[in-house]
Amino acid sequence: MTVIDSHYHLDEAMVSLPGLLASMDAAGIGKMALIPNLCPPLELPRVADFALPLFRRGIHGKGLAHRIALIMYRSSIKDNGEVDLLGTRYEVKVQPRNDDVLEAVARHPRRFYGWVCVNPAGPVDPVPEVERCMKTPGMIGVKAHPFWHNYPVSLLRDTAALCAEKGWPMLVHLGVKENGDFRILPETFPGLKIVYAHAGIPYSRDVCAYARGRDNVFVDLSSSSYVGLEAARHALKSAGAEKLLFGSDGPYFHARDDRFDFRPFLDMVAALNLSDADRGRIMAQNFMDVIGAA
């Protein structure tokens, strides 16, 4: 079975393209959907070993723990365009460089797909940028980050209209409040397929339940900083295997010596004890259905 990583950021300062291909081969990853990198190389401090499990439990939970985690989540975004990850600040790129992904997809069409990254609050108009990138075979959809780029999801309407017209999906990392409105796009554009990143964080319980009831809403299981086994199990139970996509959010936090370690993500899926049919859906088929491929 071909395994497809639906969510990986191309950052050759962390893992080169040859190193990535070697890592994919070693892990049995057949194909991958690339996203331009949004920031400098990320590193987690040692406190993450303690802090991240608590954060994941809270952000995917309910009640007071969820409210506290939601405050932490929102407060990590700063007014100057930086993101604070457990005390270390990183500059978020206002417009990530899509040409890096275009070039990688063109060089390795049998291994890579590409997401076009847009920012409707930034200096580049998303619609012509998407239209430009659509011309490269292997580009398959739009990635938007209302969380880090700090804008209301409603600003994606024009981009969503184009995607709905062209049959392209969108991959969206939600923020908080109006930046985390997960209903507006799928209900305005019922023919548009939308994948909410990281199990629908920060509203994963609501998003996963919502996905089960809508043909056009999916979630991915990417990022060890956001999604652990407990969250993956809840997403499986709530949304159903037919709504989950495998992903890593690499190269972050698992890159070393020009290689990326896919084992934590593969091991997490293995621990879900899936049937062969459900494993096939999560590891590849759902992604292919989302992008409209045979």
C-alpha positions in Angstrom: 0.0 0.0 0.0 1.3 3.4 -0.9 1.5 5.7 2.1 1.0 9.5 1.5 2.0 12.2 3.9 -0.6 14.9 3.4 1.1 17.6 5.4 4.9 18.3 5.2 6.6 21.7 5.1 9.5 22.0 2.7 12.5 23.5 4.6 15.8 22.5 3.1 17.6 24.2 5.9 16.4 21.4 8.1 16.2 18.5 5.7 17.4 18.7 2.1 15.3 17.4 -0.8 17.7 14.4 -1.3 17.6 13.8 2.5 13.8 13.9 2.5 13.6 11.4 -0.4 15.9 9.1 1.5 13.9 9.5 4.6 10.7 8.7 2.7 12.2 5.6 1.2 13.5 4.3 4.6 10.0 4.8 6.1 8.0 3.4 3.2 6.4 6.8 2.4 5.5 6.7 -1.2 4.3 10.2 -1.8 4.0 13.5 0.1 2.1 16.8 -0.2 4.6 19.7 0.3 3.8 23.1 1.9 6.2 26.1 1.8 7.8 26.7 5.1 6.3 29.5 7.2 9.1 30.3 9.6 12.8 29.7 10.3 13.8 26.2 11.5 11.9 25.3 14.7 13.4 23.7 17.8 11.6 22.8 21.0 13.3 23.3 24.4 13.5 20.5 26.9 10.5 21.9 28.8 8.5 20.7 25.8 8.7 17.1 27.1 6.7 18.2 30.1 4.6 21.0 28.6 3.4 19.5 25.3 1.5 16.5 26.8 -0.3 18.8 29.1 -1.1 21.2 26.3 -2.4 18.5 24.0 -4.6 17.1 26.7 -6.1 20.5 27.4 -6.5 21.7 23.8 -8.3 18.5 22.8 -10.2 18.2 26.0 -13.1 20.2 27.5 -14.0 22.4 30.4 -11.4 24.4 32.4 -8.4 22.5 30.9 -9.5 23.4 27.4 -10.1 27.1 28.2 -6.6 27.4 29.7 -5.0 25.6 26.7 -7.0 27.9 24.4 -5.5 31.0 26.1 -2.0 29.5 25.7 -2.7 28.8 22.0 -4.0 32.2 21.2 -1.3 34.1 23.2 1.5 32.4 21.3 0.7 34.7 18.3 2.2 38.1 18.8 1.1 41.5 17.3 4.5 41.9 15.6 4.0 38.8 13.4 6.0 36.4 15.6 5.0 33.1 17.2 6.2 32.2 20.7 6.9 28.5 21.1 7.5 27.8 24.8 9.6 30.9 25.2 11.4 31.1 21.8 10.1 33.5 19.3 10.1 32.9 15.5 9.2 35.3 12.7 6.3 34.1 10.6 6.7 34.6 6.9 4.0 36.9 5.7 4.0 35.2 2.3 5.7 31.8 2.2 7.6 31.1 -1.0 5.4 28.9 -3.2 8.1 28.6 -5.9 10.1 26.3 -3.7 7.3 23.8 -3.7 6.6 24.3 -7.4 10.2 23.5 -8.2 10.3 20.4 -6.0 7.0 19.1 -7.5 8.3 19.7 -11.0 11.6 17.9 -10.3 10.0 14.9 -8.6 6.4 14.5 -10.0 6.2 10.8 -8.9 6.9 11.6 -5.3 5.5 15.1 -4.5 2.3 16.9 -4.6 2.1 20.6 -3.6 -0.1 22.9 -1.6 -0.2 26.6 -2.5 0.1 28.7 0.6 -1.9 31.9 0.7 -2.4 34.8 3.2 -5.3 37.0 2.4 -4.1 39.5 5.1 -0.6 39.7 3.4 0.9 41.5 0.4 0.1 38.9 -2.3 -3.4 38.6 -3.6 -4.3 34.9 -3.1 -6.5 34.5 -6.2 -3.9 35.3 -8.9 -1.2 33.5 -6.8 -3.3 30.3 -6.8 -4.1 30.7 -10.5 -0.4 31.0 -11.2 0.5 28.0 -9.2 -2.3 25.9 -10.7 -0.4 25.8 -13.9 2.2 23.4 -12.5 1.1 19.8 -12.7 1.1 18.1 -9.3 -0.2 21.2 -7.4 -3.3 20.0 -5.7 -4.8 22.6 -3.4 -4.5 25.6 -1.1 -3.0 25.8 2.4 -4.2 28.6 4.6 -3.1 29.5 8.2 -5.6 31.8 9.9 -3.8 31.0 13.1 -0.3 32.1 12.5 -1.2 34.7 9.9 -3.9 36.0 12.3 -7.0 36.7 10.2 -10.7 35.8 10.1 -11.5 32.7 8.1 -14.0 34.8 6.2 -11.2 36.5 4.4 -10.7 33.2 2.5 -14.0 33.4 0.7 -12.5 34.5 -2.7 -9.9 31.8 -2.5 -12.5 29.2 -1.5 -14.7 30.2 -4.4 -11.9 29.7 -6.8 -11.0 26.3 -5.3 -14.6 25.2 -5.4 -14.8 26.2 -9.1 -11.6 24.4 -9.9 -12.2 21.3 -7.8 -9.2 22.0 -5.5 -9.4 21.2 -1.7 -8.2 23.5 1.1 -6.0 22.7 4.1 -6.7 25.1 6.9 -5.0 25.6 10.3 -7.6 27.2 12.5 -7.1 30.0 15.0 -9.4 31.2 17.7 -12.9 32.8 17.6 -13.4 34.4 14.1 -10.0 33.0 13.1 -11.3 29.6 14.0 -14.7 29.6 12.3 -14.8 26.1 10.9 -18.3 26.3 9.6 -18.2 29.3 7.3 -16.3 27.8 4.3 -17.9 24.3 4.1 -21.4 25.8 4.5 -20.8 28.6 2.0 -19.2 26.3 -0.5 -20.7 22.8 0.0 -18.8 21.4 -3.0 -15.4 22.5 -1.6 -13.5 19.8 0.3 -11.7 21.2 3.4 -9.1 19.5 5.6 -8.7 21.0 9.0 -5.1 20.5 10.2 -4.0 18.8 13.4 -7.3 17.1 14.2 -9.1 20.4 13.9 -7.1 22.2 16.6 -8.1 24.3 18.7 -11.7 23.1 18.5 -11.0 19.5 17.7 -13.9 18.0 19.5 -16.4 20.2 17.7 -14.6 19.9 14.4 -14.4 16.1 14.4 -18.0 15.8 15.3 -18.9 18.3 12.5 -16.7 16.4 10.0 -18.7 13.2 10.6 -21.9 14.9 9.4 -20.5 16.7 6.3 -19.3 15.1 3.1 -16.8 17.9 2.5 -15.0 18.2 5.8 -11.9 16.2 6.9 -9.1 16.4 9.4 -5.5 15.4 9.3 -3.5 13.8 12.1 -0.2 15.7 11.6 2.2 17.2 14.2 3.4 15.5 17.3 3.3 18.9 19.1 -0.5 19.1 18.5 -1.7 15.6 18.1 -0.9 12.6 20.3 -2.4 9.1 20.5 -5.3 10.3 22.7 -6.4 13.0 20.2 -6.0 10.6 17.3 -8.2 8.0 19.0 -10.9 10.7 19.7 -10.7 11.9 16.1 -11.2 8.3 14.9 -14.1 7.7 17.2 -15.8 11.1 16.5 -15.1 11.8 12.8 -14.6 8.2 11.5 -11.8 6.6 9.6 -13.2 7.9 6.3 -12.5 11.5 7.5 -8.9 11.2 8.7 -5.7 11.9 6.7 -2.2 10.8 7.6 0.4 13.6 7.9 3.6 14.5 9.8 3.9 18.3 9.8 7.6 17.6 9.2 10.4 18.5 9.2 9.7 20.0 12.6 10.9 18.4 15.8 12.0 15.1 14.2 14.8 16.2 11.9 18.4 15.2 12.5 21.5 14.8 10.3 19.6 15.7 7.1 16.9 13.1 7.7 13.3 13.2 9.0 12.0 10.5 11.3 8.5 9.4 10.4 8.4 6.7 13.0 6.4 8.6 15.7 3.6 9.2 13.2 3.6 5.7 11.8 3.7 4.3 15.3 0.7 6.4 16.4 -1.4 5.2 13.5 -0.3 1.6 14.2 -1.4 2.0 17.8 -5.0 2.8 16.7 -5.3 -0.9 15.8 -7.1 -0.2 12.6 -8.6 -2.7 10.2 -6.8 -3.0 6.9 -9.5 -1.1 5.2 -9.5 1.8 7.6 -5.7 1.9 7.6 -5.8 2.1 3.8 -8.2 5.0 4.0 -6.2 7.0 6.5 -2.8 6.4 5.0 -3.7 7.2 1.4 -7.2 6.7 0.0 -8.8 9.6 1.9 -6.2 12.0 0.6 -6.7 10.8 -3.0 -10.4 11.2 -2.6 -9.9 14.7 -1.3 -7.8 15.8 -4.2 -10.1 14.0 -6.7 -7.4 11.6 -7.9 -8.2 8.1 -9.2 
